[in-house]
Amino acid sequence: MRSQYIDSYYQATINALPEQPELEQQIEADVCIIGGGMTGLNAAIELRQKGFSVVVLESRRLAWGGSGRNGGQCLVGYCLGLREVDETYGPEWGKQLWDLSCEAVDIARERIETFNIDCDFQQGYIELALKKSQEEELKSWYDLKQTRYDYPSASWWEKEQIQQVAHTDRYLGGLFDSNSAHMHPLNYTLGLASAAMSLGASVFENTPATKIEKGNPHIIHTPKGRVKAKQVLLACNAYLDGLNRKAQSVVLPVASYIAVTEQLGDSQPISNMMAMSDLNNSLDYYCPTPDGRILFGGVNHPFNGEYSDSAERLRQRMITVFPQLKDVKMEYHWGGLFAVTRSYMPQIDHLGNDIYVAHGYTGHGVGLTNIAGKVIAEAMSGTAERFDVFAKIKHGWIPTPEVLRKPALAMAIWKARIEDSFDLEVKSLIQYE
């Protein structure tokens, strides 16, 4: 049975592409990309612009996974906080990582303009402090941005300014970023697919890669065909499904859920259209939609299941932020997987034998997938300097057997909830090495 998109607000407002064929023959290419989401399609664009022949294999529909389900926040930076990035990797390396994350958002903006992608791109994002320790943490980030990082798009908002713009008194203050943005991620990804195909990439849907037979060239097996390719990119994120154990041992899939309200009319509390999130480990993230709703995400299940009342849980969390919306209904609700690493930094790496991987963006993939595709294309064409800024990051091991992965996830989520509840120092969900 051919896959279709899950029911969601994004699916209801999709700029649909014609369904692409399944692979039913043996073909050859310079590069085979496994995964038709943001990572794979950004890489396909970059590689075609460098003259590589490219095949993209998507096991279901383009953007069926996290790329078409996420909260749409296209952010500068990483899940690991700016101060921790600076302290962990040092001032020089930390600044290189920061600059690449800034370029990631620039690339998204350029893609939208160059390829005329209709995806409701809206600049403006604020990260919010619920307690004093978080306020101090955010102010340390602001100091870095104002000094060594030379980032003029950041500004500090006091409680009163947040109240004026977002009509909530829940937060002590916040770090506003006029450069970060939010968008319709499904339409953005489909726009990337259209761009890649217009540049000559061969794209196949409903074509899972079942095995990589290493060699020169590699042979990627699918149910009805094969691809021979000199180089391979694994761009599956949370949906590797055992294709490469080495890559899978770095990421842990985590389920997250989103709900979208009915149209609010004059009751819309966010007047400037910015995206918002707090600094909790188990955080709330949300933004207004172009048709006057609020998209609200943040519920995680300890065992990657789904609560029977996930939509109501999200509605209650929204009411905690915006009590004036207590009578508002949720019209859409869905979930999906994203991939986290123990470092809370993405793995963009070379696994050996001309096999590359990019995944584990830990909630920051809408932005970082853009730079991942670019630096991987650079590395595949022989220039690895910028790629190496990511590739030298060390990532802790995560067990691959499912019987061990689920308890690891549950412990991480429970640890996060305890830290949030007891006002402990802001740290990663899973302690990095």
C-alpha positions as CSV (number, residue, x, y, z in Angstrom):
1,M,0.0,0.0,0.0
2,R,1.4,3.4,-1.0
3,S,2.0,5.8,1.9
4,Q,0.1,9.1,2.3
5,Y,0.6,12.0,4.6
6,I,-0.7,11.9,8.1
7,D,-3.7,14.1,9.0
8,S,-2.3,17.5,10.3
9,Y,-2.7,21.2,9.9
10,Y,0.2,21.0,7.4
11,Q,-1.5,18.3,5.3
12,A,-4.7,20.4,5.3
13,T,-2.8,23.4,3.9
14,I,-0.3,21.5,1.6
15,N,1.0,22.8,-1.7
16,A,1.0,19.3,-3.1
17,L,3.5,17.9,-5.6
18,P,2.7,15.1,-8.0
19,E,3.6,11.8,-6.5
20,Q,6.9,10.5,-7.7
21,P,7.5,7.0,-9.0
22,E,8.8,4.0,-7.2
23,L,12.3,2.7,-8.3
24,E,11.7,-0.4,-10.3
25,Q,15.1,-0.8,-12.1
26,Q,18.8,-0.6,-11.6
27,I,20.3,2.9,-12.0
28,E,23.6,4.6,-11.4
29,A,24.5,7.9,-9.9
30,D,27.4,9.8,-8.3
31,V,25.5,10.1,-5.1
32,C,22.6,8.2,-3.6
33,I,20.7,10.1,-0.9
34,I,18.6,8.0,1.4
35,G,15.8,10.1,2.9
36,G,13.5,12.7,1.1
37,G,13.3,15.2,3.9
38,M,15.0,18.6,4.5
39,T,18.5,17.1,4.9
40,G,18.4,15.0,1.8
41,L,16.8,17.5,-0.5
42,N,19.1,20.4,0.6
43,A,22.0,18.1,-0.2
44,A,20.5,17.2,-3.5
45,I,20.2,20.8,-4.5
46,E,23.8,21.6,-3.5
47,L,25.2,18.5,-5.3
48,R,23.3,19.1,-8.5
49,Q,24.6,22.7,-8.5
50,K,28.1,21.2,-8.3
51,G,27.4,18.9,-11.3
52,F,26.9,15.5,-9.4
53,S,24.3,13.1,-10.6
54,V,21.9,12.5,-7.7
55,V,19.3,9.9,-6.8
56,V,17.0,10.5,-3.8
57,L,15.2,7.5,-2.2
58,E,12.3,8.2,0.1
59,S,10.7,5.2,1.8
60,R,7.2,6.9,1.9
61,R,6.2,10.3,0.7
62,L,8.6,13.3,0.5
63,A,8.7,15.0,3.9
64,W,6.6,12.2,5.4
65,G,8.7,12.1,8.5
66,G,9.9,14.9,10.8
67,S,10.4,17.4,8.0
68,G,6.7,17.6,7.4
69,R,5.5,17.3,11.0
70,N,7.7,19.6,13.1
71,G,6.9,22.9,14.8
72,G,8.4,24.9,11.9
73,Q,10.8,27.0,13.9
74,C,13.9,27.9,11.8
75,L,16.4,29.0,14.5
76,V,19.9,30.2,14.8
77,G,21.9,28.1,17.2
78,Y,21.7,24.6,18.6
79,C,19.7,22.7,21.2
80,L,22.8,22.8,23.4
81,G,22.7,26.3,24.8
82,L,25.0,29.0,23.5
83,R,27.1,29.3,26.7
84,E,27.5,25.5,26.9
85,V,28.6,25.4,23.2
86,D,31.1,28.2,23.9
87,E,32.4,26.4,27.1
88,T,32.4,22.9,25.6
89,Y,34.0,23.6,22.3
90,G,36.0,26.7,23.1
91,P,35.7,30.3,21.8
92,E,37.1,29.7,18.3
93,W,35.3,26.4,17.5
94,G,32.2,27.6,19.2
95,K,32.1,30.8,17.1
96,Q,32.6,28.6,13.9
97,L,29.6,26.5,15.0
98,W,27.6,29.6,15.7
99,D,28.4,31.2,12.3
100,L,27.4,28.0,10.4
101,S,24.0,28.0,12.2
102,C,23.5,31.7,11.2
103,E,24.3,30.7,7.6
104,A,21.8,27.9,7.9
105,V,18.9,30.4,8.3
106,D,20.3,32.5,5.5
107,I,20.3,29.5,3.2
108,A,16.6,28.8,4.0
109,R,15.8,32.4,3.2
110,E,17.7,32.3,0.0
111,R,16.1,29.0,-1.1
112,I,12.7,30.5,-0.5
113,E,13.5,33.5,-2.7
114,T,15.5,31.7,-5.4
115,F,13.0,28.9,-5.9
116,N,9.8,30.8,-5.1
117,I,8.8,28.5,-2.2
118,D,5.4,29.4,-0.7
119,C,5.9,28.4,2.9
120,D,4.7,31.3,5.1
121,F,8.2,32.2,6.2
122,Q,7.9,34.7,9.1
123,Q,10.9,36.2,11.0
124,G,10.9,36.7,14.7
125,Y,11.5,34.3,17.6
126,I,11.8,34.7,21.4
127,E,13.2,32.2,24.0
128,L,11.6,32.7,27.4
129,A,12.5,32.4,31.0
130,L,10.1,30.8,33.4
131,K,12.4,31.1,36.5
132,K,15.4,33.1,37.7
133,S,18.0,30.5,36.7
134,Q,16.7,30.5,33.1
135,E,16.7,34.3,33.0
136,E,20.4,34.3,34.1
137,E,21.2,31.7,31.4
138,L,19.5,33.6,28.7
139,K,21.2,36.8,29.7
140,S,24.6,35.0,29.5
141,W,23.7,34.1,25.9
142,Y,22.7,37.7,25.2
143,D,26.1,38.9,26.6
144,L,27.9,36.5,24.2
145,K,25.8,37.6,21.2
146,Q,26.5,41.3,22.0
147,T,30.2,40.8,22.4
148,R,32.3,38.1,20.9
149,Y,29.6,36.7,18.7
150,D,28.8,40.1,17.2
151,Y,25.1,39.2,16.5
152,P,23.0,42.4,16.2
153,S,19.7,40.5,15.7
154,A,19.4,39.8,19.5
155,S,17.7,42.0,22.0
156,W,16.6,41.5,25.6
157,W,12.9,41.8,26.4
158,E,11.6,42.4,29.9
159,K,8.4,40.9,31.2
160,E,6.4,44.0,30.4
161,Q,7.4,44.0,26.7
162,I,6.5,40.3,26.4
163,Q,3.1,41.1,27.9
164,Q,2.5,43.9,25.4
165,V,3.2,41.7,22.4
166,A,2.2,38.2,23.5
167,H,-0.4,39.0,26.2
168,T,0.9,36.5,28.7
169,D,2.4,37.2,32.2
170,R,4.0,33.7,32.5
171,Y,7.6,34.7,31.7
172,L,10.2,36.8,33.6
173,G,11.9,37.9,30.4
174,G,13.1,36.7,27.1
175,L,15.8,36.8,24.4
176,F,14.4,38.0,21.1
177,D,16.0,37.1,17.8
178,S,14.7,39.0,14.7
179,N,16.7,36.7,12.4
180,S,15.3,33.4,13.5
181,A,11.9,32.5,12.0
182,H,9.1,30.0,11.6
183,M,7.5,28.5,8.5
184,H,5.2,25.8,7.1
185,P,7.8,23.0,7.1
186,L,5.9,20.6,4.8
187,N,5.5,23.2,2.1
188,Y,9.1,24.3,2.5
189,T,10.3,20.7,2.1
190,L,8.1,20.1,-0.9
191,G,9.5,23.3,-2.3
192,L,13.0,21.9,-1.9
193,A,12.0,18.8,-3.7
194,S,10.6,20.7,-6.6
195,A,13.9,22.7,-6.7
196,A,16.0,19.6,-6.6
197,M,14.0,17.9,-9.4
198,S,14.2,21.1,-11.5
199,L,17.9,20.9,-11.2
200,G,17.9,17.3,-12.5
201,A,17.9,15.1,-9.3
202,S,16.1,11.8,-9.7
203,V,13.6,11.4,-6.9
204,F,11.7,8.2,-6.0
205,E,8.9,7.9,-3.4
206,N,7.6,4.7,-1.7
207,T,11.1,3.3,-2.2
208,P,12.8,2.3,1.0
209,A,16.5,1.4,1.0
210,T,16.6,-2.1,2.5
211,K,20.4,-2.7,2.4
212,I,23.6,-0.9,1.6
213,E,26.1,-3.3,0.0
214,K,29.4,-1.6,0.5
215,G,31.8,-1.5,-2.4
216,N,33.2,0.6,-5.2
217,P,30.5,1.6,-6.2
218,H,28.1,0.9,-3.3
219,I,24.9,-0.9,-4.2
220,I,21.7,0.4,-2.4
221,H,19.0,-2.3,-2.5
222,T,15.3,-1.4,-2.6
223,P,12.3,-3.7,-2.9
224,K,12.1,-3.4,-6.7
225,G,15.4,-1.9,-7.8
226,R,19.0,-1.0,-7.0
227,V,21.2,2.1,-7.1
228,K,24.9,2.0,-7.8
229,A,26.6,5.1,-6.3
230,K,30.1,6.2,-5.5
231,Q,28.9,8.1,-2.4
232,V,26.0,7.7,-0.1
233,L,24.3,10.1,2.3
234,L,22.1,8.8,5.1
235,A,19.5,11.5,5.7
236,C,16.9,9.5,7.6
237,N,17.1,11.2,11.0
238,A,14.7,9.3,13.4
239,Y,13.8,6.8,10.7
240,L,17.0,4.9,10.1
241,D,15.2,1.7,10.9
242,G,18.4,-0.3,11.3
243,L,20.0,0.6,8.0
244,N,23.3,1.5,9.6
245,R,24.1,0.5,13.2
246,K,27.0,2.9,13.6
247,A,24.8,5.9,12.7
248,Q,21.9,4.6,14.7
249,S,24.0,4.3,17.9
250,V,24.4,8.1,18.0
251,V,20.7,9.1,17.9
252,L,17.6,8.4,19.9
253,P,14.2,8.9,18.3
254,V,11.8,10.9,20.5
255,A,8.1,11.3,19.9
256,S,6.6,14.8,20.1
257,Y,3.1,16.1,19.6
258,I,1.6,19.3,18.2
259,A,-1.9,20.7,18.2
260,V,-3.4,23.6,16.4
261,T,-6.4,25.7,17.6
262,E,-9.5,26.7,15.8
263,Q,-9.2,30.2,14.2
264,L,-9.0,32.8,16.9
265,G,-10.0,36.0,15.2
266,D,-9.6,39.0,17.5
267,S,-8.6,36.6,20.3
268,Q,-5.1,35.9,18.8
269,P,-2.8,36.8,21.7
270,I,0.5,37.0,19.7
271,S,0.3,40.4,17.9
272,N,3.7,40.4,16.1
273,M,3.5,36.8,14.6
274,M,6.7,35.7,16.3
275,A,7.5,32.1,17.3
276,M,8.0,31.4,21.1
277,S,9.4,28.7,23.4
278,D,10.5,28.5,27.0
279,L,13.8,27.2,28.3
280,N,12.5,24.1,30.1
281,N,14.0,20.8,29.1
282,S,10.4,19.5,28.5
283,L,9.6,22.7,26.8
284,D,6.5,24.4,25.2
285,Y,7.0,25.8,21.7
286,Y,4.4,27.7,19.7
287,C,3.6,30.3,17.1
288,P,0.7,31.9,15.3
289,T,-0.4,30.7,11.9
290,P,-1.2,32.9,8.9
291,D,-4.9,32.1,9.2
292,G,-5.2,33.2,12.8
293,R,-4.6,30.0,14.9
294,I,-1.9,29.0,17.4
295,L,0.2,26.0,16.7
296,F,1.3,24.5,20.1
297,G,3.8,21.7,20.7
298,G,5.6,20.1,23.5
299,V,4.2,16.8,24.9
300,N,6.7,13.9,25.0
301,H,5.8,10.3,26.0
302,P,8.5,8.4,28.0
303,F,8.2,5.3,25.8
304,N,7.5,7.0,22.5
305,G,3.9,6.1,22.7
306,E,1.0,8.5,22.6
307,Y,-1.2,9.6,25.4
308,S,-4.9,9.0,24.6
309,D,-5.5,12.7,25.6
310,S,-2.4,14.3,23.9
311,A,-4.5,17.0,22.3
312,E,-6.1,17.9,25.7
313,R,-2.7,17.9,27.4
314,L,-1.4,20.4,24.9
315,R,-4.5,22.5,25.2
316,Q,-4.0,22.6,29.0
317,R,-0.4,23.6,28.6
318,M,-1.5,26.4,26.2
319,I,-4.0,27.6,28.7
320,T,-1.2,27.9,31.3
321,V,0.4,30.3,28.9
322,F,-2.7,32.0,27.6
323,P,-5.5,31.6,30.2
324,Q,-7.8,33.8,28.0
325,L,-8.0,30.9,25.6
326,K,-9.6,28.5,28.0
327,D,-12.6,28.0,25.8
328,V,-10.7,27.5,22.6
329,K,-10.8,24.1,20.8
330,M,-8.0,22.2,19.1
331,E,-8.9,21.4,15.5
332,Y,-5.7,19.5,14.5
333,H,-3.5,17.1,16.4
334,W,-0.6,14.9,15.3
335,G,2.8,13.5,16.4
336,G,6.0,12.3,15.0
337,L,9.6,11.4,15.8
338,F,12.7,13.6,15.9
339,A,16.2,12.5,16.8
340,V,18.3,13.6,19.7
341,T,22.0,13.0,20.5
342,R,23.7,12.8,23.8
343,S,25.7,15.9,22.9
344,Y,22.6,17.8,21.9
345,M,24.5,18.7,18.8
346,P,23.9,17.3,15.3
347,Q,25.9,14.5,13.9
348,I,27.2,15.6,10.5
349,D,29.9,13.1,9.8
350,H,31.7,10.7,7.5
351,L,31.2,7.0,8.4
352,G,34.0,5.8,6.2
353,N,33.9,4.3,2.6
354,D,32.3,7.4,1.2
355,I,29.2,7.0,3.3
356,Y,28.1,10.2,5.0
357,V,25.4,10.9,7.6
358,A,23.5,14.0,8.8
359,H,20.9,13.7,11.6
360,G,20.3,14.3,15.3
361,Y,19.4,18.0,15.1
362,T,17.6,17.6,18.4
363,G,14.7,20.0,17.6
364,H,16.7,22.4,15.4
365,G,16.5,20.7,12.1
366,V,14.4,23.2,10.2
367,G,17.5,25.5,10.2
368,L,20.4,23.2,10.5
369,T,19.4,20.8,7.7
370,N,20.2,23.7,5.3
371,I,23.8,24.0,6.3
372,A,24.2,20.2,6.6
373,G,23.3,19.7,3.0
374,K,25.7,22.4,2.0
375,V,28.8,21.2,3.9
376,I,28.2,17.6,3.0
377,A,28.1,18.6,-0.7
378,E,31.3,20.5,-0.2
379,A,33.0,17.5,1.5
380,M,31.8,15.1,-1.3
381,S,33.4,17.4,-3.8
382,G,36.7,17.5,-2.0
383,T,36.5,20.5,0.3
384,A,35.9,19.4,3.9
385,E,37.1,22.4,6.0
386,R,33.6,23.5,7.0
387,F,32.3,19.9,7.1
388,D,35.0,19.1,9.7
389,V,33.7,21.8,12.0
390,F,30.8,19.4,12.6
391,A,32.5,16.1,12.0
392,K,35.0,16.5,14.9
393,I,32.2,16.8,17.5
394,K,32.3,13.8,19.7
395,H,28.9,12.0,20.4
396,G,28.2,9.6,23.2
397,W,27.0,6.1,22.4
398,I,23.3,5.2,22.6
399,P,22.4,1.5,22.7
400,T,20.8,0.2,19.5
401,P,18.7,-2.7,20.7
402,E,15.1,-1.5,21.2
403,V,14.9,-3.3,24.6
404,L,17.6,-0.8,25.9
405,R,16.7,2.3,23.9
406,K,13.2,2.7,25.4
407,P,14.4,2.7,29.0
408,A,17.2,5.2,28.1
409,L,14.5,7.5,26.6
410,A,12.2,7.1,29.6
411,M,15.0,8.0,32.0
412,A,16.0,11.0,30.0
413,I,12.5,12.3,29.9
414,W,11.9,11.7,33.6
415,K,15.2,13.4,34.4
416,A,14.2,16.4,32.3
417,R,10.8,16.7,34.1
418,I,12.5,16.5,37.5
419,E,15.0,19.2,36.6
420,D,12.2,21.4,35.3
421,S,10.1,20.9,38.5
422,F,12.9,21.6,41.0
423,D,14.5,24.6,39.3
424,L,17.8,22.9,38.8
425,E,20.5,24.3,36.6
426,V,19.6,24.2,32.8
427,K,21.3,21.2,31.3
428,S,20.9,18.8,28.4
429,L,18.2,16.0,28.7
430,I,21.0,13.4,28.3
431,Q,24.3,14.4,29.8
432,Y,26.9,15.0,27.1
433,E,30.4,13.7,27.1
